[in-house]
Every structure is written in structure tokens, then in C-alpha cells.
């Protein structure tokens, strides 16, 4: 009854809660930079290969209809870069984190599907992708990496942008200019 269900730290003791609240913004910063950094590198490296190679990498999964696979191959690098910039700058962090997390789960499902069907491909996560020798596949590593990035996204969706984020600056500015309820003056 006496706990605040909106506060994820409500069940932590007072001294522990203070340490938690002090470190959480830094964990958020790290999560933003890791997730955003990986997405930025992935998007830039994909743009470094010919668009036909991007489409070939998507087609290697054998999951999407012809035409849809091309649209995904052409647009994915730009989506990754937009999400990366939003995360790194801390702009619309929770929304960018949700979209990034869903994207990572789609990647996990795609890689798991390829693995389960016995296909041998390079995921194309960082540029070139497509069929490879079965000894060159790294499905477990790729799935674990993407699940780790999904955890970063989930953290950000729950706890927000953290330190050095434009979201935080905007939130502070808004609270300072709009809180006139007690004195009639901004705080």
C-alpha cells in the first residue's frame, strides 16, 4: 500500500535507493552510447557497400517477399543512423529505445530463423552479408550481442536518457518555466 508503483526503486532501502538513483543516470548514458554507437557503426558500414549488396544480405535470410526485401535493404541503414543519432544525443530517447529494442528483437528472430533452417549466412549486421561457408557462421554470438543491445534499449525505455541528454535538458527547462503553482513565478 505505501509503495510508489511508478518508481522502479521503491522497494530498495533508503541508502541503497540513494546509490541507485545516483548511478542510474550514468548507466543510462552508457546504454545510450553503446546502443547508439553500435547502430551508428552498423548504419555507416552498410552505406559503405553497394545498395545491391545490402539487398543481397537481406535476401539471404529468405524471410521477406521479393520487393519488400529490397525496401528493407535500402532503408535499414538510414533507420539505424536516425535511431543512433537520437540515442547518442538523447533526443526522444524512450521512443528511440523502444524502436531500437524492437529492431534488435527482429534481428534476433531473423538470425534464429536462419540458424534453425540450417542456412549459412553472414548476418550483414555491419556491412556485407549473404551466404558464407557453414564454418563462418556466428549465430550464437550475434544473437547474444543483439539481446544485450535489447537490454540496453529496455533500460532506456524504463529509466530514460540519463546524463548529458537533450531530453534531460528539455525536461529541466520545462519544469523550471511551468511550475508557477505556488508562487506565481517560475522556479
Secondary structure as the mmCIF struct_conf table of DSSP 4:
data_model
#
loop_
_struct_conf.conf_type_id
_struct_conf.id
_struct_conf.beg_label_comp_id
_struct_conf.beg_label_asym_id
_struct_conf.beg_label_seq_id
_struct_conf.end_label_comp_id
_struct_conf.end_label_asym_id
_struct_conf.end_label_seq_id
BEND BEND1 UNK A 3 UNK A 3
TURN_TY1_P TURN_TY1_P1 UNK A 5 UNK A 6
TURN_TY1_P TURN_TY1_P2 UNK A 8 UNK A 11
BEND BEND2 UNK A 12 UNK A 12
HELX_RH_AL_P HELX_RH_AL_P1 UNK A 14 UNK A 47
TURN_TY1_P TURN_TY1_P3 UNK A 48 UNK A 48
BEND BEND3 UNK A 49 UNK A 49
HELX_RH_AL_P HELX_RH_AL_P2 UNK A 51 UNK A 59
TURN_TY1_P TURN_TY1_P4 UNK A 60 UNK A 61
BEND BEND4 UNK A 64 UNK A 64
TURN_TY1_P TURN_TY1_P5 UNK A 66 UNK A 67
HELX_RH_AL_P HELX_RH_AL_P3 UNK A 68 UNK A 89
TURN_TY1_P TURN_TY1_P6 UNK A 90 UNK A 90
BEND BEND5 UNK A 91 UNK A 92
HELX_RH_AL_P HELX_RH_AL_P4 UNK A 93 UNK A 116
TURN_TY1_P TURN_TY1_P7 UNK A 117 UNK A 118
STRN STRN1 UNK A 121 UNK A 122
TURN_TY1_P TURN_TY1_P8 UNK A 125 UNK A 126
BEND BEND6 UNK A 127 UNK A 127
STRN STRN2 UNK A 130 UNK A 131
HELX_RH_3T_P HELX_RH_3T_P1 UNK A 134 UNK A 136
HELX_RH_AL_P HELX_RH_AL_P5 UNK A 139 UNK A 159
TURN_TY1_P TURN_TY1_P9 UNK A 163 UNK A 164
HELX_RH_AL_P HELX_RH_AL_P6 UNK A 166 UNK A 178
TURN_TY1_P TURN_TY1_P10 UNK A 181 UNK A 183
BEND BEND7 UNK A 184 UNK A 185
#
